[in-house]
Amino acid sequence: MKKFLILIFLVVLEQSFAQSNIPNVDLISYQNEKISISELLNKDTFYIFSFWATWCGPCLKELDGFNNLFKNGSVTNDIELIAISVDDPRTAKRVRPVVSGRDWNFDVFFDTNQKFKRSLGIPDIPATIVVYNQKIIYRNISYSSRQENEILKFINDYKNEIN
């Protein structure tokens, strides 16, 4: 029980010290181009960053769920999903077959050294953050069924608050 409580304390502590601004690190695009986070982000757009790996079943379920929402028109034009693969160099070769086999309709980037993930204080995947005006406004680690709907509801509620 003590170990469990210590683990909970460390997770809460890590989240309280987690970065609130999005760090400007470089990622590798699906087209093998180096791109910085600041080049990706536009003002007044909500970005959902989903950290995933090919071997992570819950990650794939979350991304498939988001893909369905984007395809059926449930997502407004001011919301963009960016999938960040944290597959290491050994498993990164599996990313392209997974993406092409799933017909995802969003951008995929590689963070094979996990610098971006670490700079955000993300301990595990699946992990999702929402960024607006280069500020992190939402964080979640883990996945539960239909969680993508809850994230979209959070974004829509946030929009209502700022308007």
TORDO-959834 format. One record per residue (C-alpha): residue number from 1; residue in three letters; chain; x, y, z. Coordinates in Angstrom, 3 decimals, decimal comma. Example, Ala and Ser with C-alpha at 12.3 -4.5 7.8 and 13.67 -1.06 7.14 Angstrom:
<recs>
 pos code unit       px       py       pz
   1  ALA    A   12,300   -4,500    7,800
   2  SER    A   13,670   -1,060    7,140
</recs>
This chain:
<recs>
 pos code unit       px       py       pz
   1  MET    A    0,000    0,000    0,000
   2  LYS    A    2,851    2,379    0,824
   3  LYS    A    4,407    1,874   -2,606
   4  PHE    A    1,073    2,604   -4,263
   5  LEU    A    0,615    5,839   -2,287
   6  ILE    A    4,165    6,923   -3,092
   7  LEU    A    3,532    6,248   -6,776
   8  ILE    A    0,309    8,309   -6,685
   9  PHE    A    2,168   11,132   -4,919
  10  LEU    A    4,937   11,116   -7,537
  11  VAL    A    2,450   11,229  -10,416
  12  VAL    A    0,574   14,146   -8,827
  13  LEU    A    3,861   15,898   -8,062
  14  GLU    A    5,081   15,396  -11,618
  15  GLN    A    1,839   16,802  -13,010
  16  SER    A    2,041   19,849  -10,759
  17  PHE    A    5,526   20,638  -12,050
  18  ALA    A    4,711   19,715  -15,632
  19  GLN    A    5,288   22,364  -18,199
  20  SER    A    2,380   24,681  -19,047
  21  ASN    A    3,902   26,072  -22,258
  22  ILE    A    4,568   23,843  -25,203
  23  PRO    A    8,342   23,403  -25,619
  24  ASN    A    9,883   24,156  -28,989
  25  VAL    A   11,613   20,911  -29,908
  26  ASP    A   12,229   19,323  -33,294
  27  LEU    A   10,281   16,364  -34,586
  28  ILE    A   10,591   14,332  -37,766
  29  SER    A    7,608   14,523  -40,101
  30  TYR    A    6,073   11,551  -41,849
  31  GLN    A    7,910   12,811  -44,951
  32  ASN    A   11,248   12,600  -43,025
  33  GLU    A   11,623   16,368  -42,659
  34  LYS    A   12,836   18,000  -39,478
  35  ILE    A   10,259   20,461  -38,171
  36  SER    A   10,033   22,445  -34,943
  37  ILE    A    6,881   22,519  -32,870
  38  SER    A    6,650   26,303  -33,292
  39  GLU    A    6,343   25,799  -37,068
  40  LEU    A    3,319   23,564  -36,530
  41  LEU    A    1,289   25,772  -34,229
  42  ASN    A   -1,072   28,516  -35,394
  43  LYS    A   -2,812   30,986  -33,161
  44  ASP    A   -6,492   30,294  -32,441
  45  THR    A   -6,209   26,607  -33,312
  46  PHE    A   -6,621   23,840  -30,763
  47  TYR    A   -4,040   21,076  -31,124
  48  ILE    A   -4,545   17,612  -29,738
  49  PHE    A   -1,175   15,900  -29,367
  50  SER    A   -1,586   12,158  -28,988
  51  PHE    A    1,545   10,289  -27,939
  52  TRP    A    1,456    6,691  -29,126
  53  ALA    A    3,489    3,672  -30,216
  54  THR    A    2,808    0,798  -32,586
  55  TRP    A    2,881   -1,740  -29,743
  56  CYS    A    0,345    0,194  -27,599
  57  GLY    A   -3,191   -1,146  -28,132
  58  PRO    A   -4,970    1,620  -26,164
  59  CYS    A   -3,022    4,230  -28,166
  60  LEU    A   -4,279    2,764  -31,429
  61  LYS    A   -7,865    2,657  -30,124
  62  GLU    A   -7,677    6,340  -29,158
  63  LEU    A   -6,283    7,387  -32,540
  64  ASP    A   -8,882    5,293  -34,380
  65  GLY    A  -11,577    6,973  -32,279
  66  PHE    A  -10,275   10,428  -33,102
  67  ASN    A  -10,021    9,486  -36,769
  68  ASN    A  -13,688    8,453  -36,794
  69  LEU    A  -14,710   11,778  -35,231
  70  PHE    A  -12,687   13,742  -37,773
  71  LYS    A  -14,086   11,730  -40,689
  72  ASN    A  -17,724   12,016  -39,626
  73  GLY    A  -17,543   15,797  -39,230
  74  SER    A  -17,762   15,943  -35,430
  75  VAL    A  -14,634   18,097  -35,266
  76  THR    A  -14,560   21,790  -36,195
  77  ASN    A  -11,889   23,327  -38,426
  78  ASP    A  -10,131   25,000  -35,505
  79  ILE    A   -9,084   21,642  -34,013
  80  GLU    A   -6,134   19,668  -35,328
  81  LEU    A   -4,833   16,284  -34,221
  82  ILE    A   -1,126   15,546  -34,303
  83  ALA    A   -0,065   11,974  -33,573
  84  ILE    A    3,410   11,714  -32,054
  85  SER    A    4,993    8,287  -32,414
  86  VAL    A    7,393    7,527  -29,582
  87  ASP    A    8,480    4,240  -31,095
  88  ASP    A   12,189    3,762  -30,505
  89  PRO    A   14,611    3,133  -33,393
  90  ARG    A   13,920   -0,638  -33,199
  91  THR    A   10,155   -0,332  -33,638
  92  ALA    A    9,943    2,914  -35,659
  93  LYS    A    9,996    0,911  -38,892
  94  ARG    A    6,507   -0,362  -37,986
  95  VAL    A    4,950    3,114  -37,897
  96  ARG    A    4,420    3,568  -41,641
  97  PRO    A    2,652    0,201  -42,155
  98  VAL    A    0,398    0,884  -39,155
  99  VAL    A   -0,504    4,383  -40,364
 100  SER    A   -1,141    3,350  -43,968
 101  GLY    A   -3,195    0,358  -42,838
 102  ARG    A   -5,450    2,500  -40,669
 103  ASP    A   -6,095    5,333  -43,147
 104  TRP    A   -5,696    8,035  -40,499
 105  ASN    A   -6,628   11,516  -41,606
 106  PHE    A   -4,169   13,515  -39,483
 107  ASP    A   -0,465   14,312  -39,293
 108  VAL    A    1,963   11,823  -37,804
 109  PHE    A    5,364   12,836  -36,458
 110  PHE    A    8,247   10,862  -34,988
 111  ASP    A    9,785   11,490  -31,562
 112  THR    A   12,096    8,447  -31,589
 113  ASN    A   14,454    9,900  -28,980
 114  GLN    A   11,386   10,881  -26,889
 115  LYS    A   12,773   14,378  -26,287
 116  PHE    A    9,362   16,004  -26,800
 117  LYS    A    7,644   13,460  -24,555
 118  ARG    A   10,237   13,936  -21,811
 119  SER    A   10,167   17,733  -22,090
 120  LEU    A    6,453   17,597  -21,311
 121  GLY    A    6,951   15,325  -18,296
 122  ILE    A    4,891   12,533  -19,839
 123  PRO    A    5,688    9,318  -17,960
 124  ASP    A    3,764    6,807  -20,087
 125  ILE    A    1,540    6,345  -23,107
 126  PRO    A   -1,107    6,721  -24,263
 127  ALA    A   -0,875   10,380  -23,380
 128  THR    A   -2,871   13,253  -24,761
 129  ILE    A   -2,384   16,974  -24,353
 130  VAL    A   -4,408   19,840  -25,775
 131  VAL    A   -2,626   23,049  -26,680
 132  TYR    A   -4,161   26,438  -27,397
 133  ASN    A   -2,068   29,534  -28,143
 134  GLN    A    1,054   27,535  -27,213
 135  LYS    A   -0,301   26,805  -23,717
 136  ILE    A   -1,156   23,344  -22,478
 137  ILE    A   -4,779   23,433  -21,352
 138  TYR    A   -5,457   19,711  -20,910
 139  ARG    A   -3,423   16,589  -20,028
 140  ASN    A   -4,351   12,957  -19,802
 141  ILE    A   -2,336    9,793  -19,406
 142  SER    A   -4,160    6,534  -20,185
 143  TYR    A   -7,156    5,736  -22,344
 144  SER    A  -10,738    4,828  -21,684
 145  SER    A  -13,460    4,059  -24,176
 146  ARG    A  -14,820    7,147  -25,957
 147  GLN    A  -12,318    9,398  -24,212
 148  GLU    A  -11,878   11,308  -27,467
 149  ASN    A  -15,482   12,534  -27,096
 150  GLU    A  -14,661   13,870  -23,627
 151  ILE    A  -11,622   15,700  -24,986
 152  LEU    A  -13,705   17,348  -27,717
 153  LYS    A  -16,297   18,328  -25,102
 154  PHE    A  -13,510   19,864  -22,997
 155  ILE    A  -12,305   21,871  -26,018
 156  ASN    A  -15,816   23,080  -26,836
 157  ASP    A  -16,417   24,077  -23,196
 158  TYR    A  -13,074   25,913  -23,212
 159  LYS    A  -14,087   27,772  -26,393
 160  ASN    A  -17,310   28,875  -24,722
 161  GLU    A  -15,372   30,184  -21,720
 162  ILE    A  -12,972   32,289  -23,784
 163  ASN    A  -15,668   33,739  -26,077
</recs>
